[in-house]
C-alpha cells in the first residue's frame, strides 16, 4: 500500500467513528433516554423508568458479550472482518430506525428496539476496532485511535445539534414526532458515513493454521477460542490489562449511559441535560487530540491514570450535585477525559495483540467492555431500586476507578508488545488466506 492509500485508509477508518457516534450521542446518551423516561415509560411509577433503562442496557451488552469473541475468531479464520462489520451495521441501523414507531407507554418496545440497535453498534465495533492494528503502524496507533474518537465527537455532536434544534424549536405538540425523526436521522447518518470504510479499508489477510483446512468456520472458531483461553498465560500482560480495563471501564461506561436519566431523576431540566451532552461532544474534540499528544510525552498508561483521577472526582461530584450549573461543570470534566481514556485503552490493547488474530482478541476486549457495561448499569439500577434514589449508585463507581488504576500499575506493556510480536512471527509460518 502506498502512502496515499495508507492515509486514505486511515481517514476512512476514522470516518466510521463519525458515523456510529451518532448512535452513542442521540440514542444512548441524549434523546432516547429522555424520550424513554418521559414518553415510552410515562406510565411507569416512581423511578422505574430509570431502573428499566438500566436493565435494558445490561441485557443488550450481555448478548453482545456472548457473541463477540465467537464472531471475532470466525472473522480471523475466514478473513471477514468487514463482512461481519457490515452485518452488524445493518442490524444496528434497522433497530435504530424502528424506534420511530415507539409511542407513549411503549417502554417494552423501546427496550427491544434499543437492544437490537445496541447489539449492532457493539458488534460492529469489535470488527472496526480489530482493523486498527492493520490500518495504523505501531508508531501512529495512539494518534490514529484518538483521531477516531475526535471524529466521533464531531460527527456525533453535529447530528445531535441538528436533532436538538428539531426538538427544541418545534411546537410542544410536535416534540415527540421530532424525537422520533431524530432516531431515523441516526440510522441514515450511520449507514451513509460507513461507506468510506467499505470502499477504502481493505480486508486484512488471514491465516489458516495447520489442521484447519477445509473445516467448518464455526468449529474452527470455537477451537481457536479454546486455544486462546488455554494459552492466555502466554499473553499475561494482555490479560492483566483486560482485568484492569474491565474494572475502570465499568465506571466510565455507567457514567456515559446513565448521566442523562440520572440528571432527569434529580430534577435537572431537559435543556440542561441535552445541552450539556451536546457541549461535551465539541469540548471533547481538542481533548481527544490532546490525549494523543500526551501519550507521546508521558505514555498511554500514565495518560489513562490521569483520566481515571478526573473520573473519580466526577463520581464524587455527581453524588452532591443539586443544581444545573453543577451538571454543566461535570459535563466539562467528562469532556476532558472521555475520548482520551477510551482511545488510549483501545490503542494500548492493540499493541499487545498479534495482528493476524486481532478480531479474536478484540472480541475478548469487547467482552471485557460489555461485562463492565452489564455490571455497572445493573448495580446502578439495583441500588436505585433498593434505596429509592440513585445518588448512592453514582458514588459507588469510585471503587471501580480506584481498583482498575491499581491493577493497571501491574501491567508491563513493553513485555506484552514483545510477546505479541513473537506470536505474530510464529504465526507467519502459517499460509496466508486469499
Buried (B, 14 or more C-beta within 10 A) or exposed (E): EEEEEBEBBBBBBBBBBBBBBBBBBBBBBBBBBBBBBBBBBBEBEEBBBBBBBBBBBBBBBBBBBEBBBBBBBBBBBBBBBBEBBBBBBBBBBBBBBBBBEBEEBBBEBBBBBBBBBBBBBBBBBBBBBBBBBBBBEBEBBBBBBBBBBBBBBBBBBBBBBBBBEBBEEBEEEEBBBBBBBBBBBBBBBBBEBBEBBEEBBEBBEBBBBEEBEEEEBEEBBBBBBEEBEEEEEEBBBBBBBBBBBBBBBBBBBBBBBBBBBBBBBBEBEBEBBBBBBBBBBBBBBBBBBBBBBBBEEEBBBEBBBBBBBBBBEBBBBBBEBEEBEBBBBBBBBBBBBBBBBBBBBBBBBBBBBBBBBBBBBBBBBBBBBBBBBBBBBBBBBBBBBEEEBBBEBBBBBBBBBBBBBEBBEEBBBEEBBEBBBEBBEEBEEBEEBE
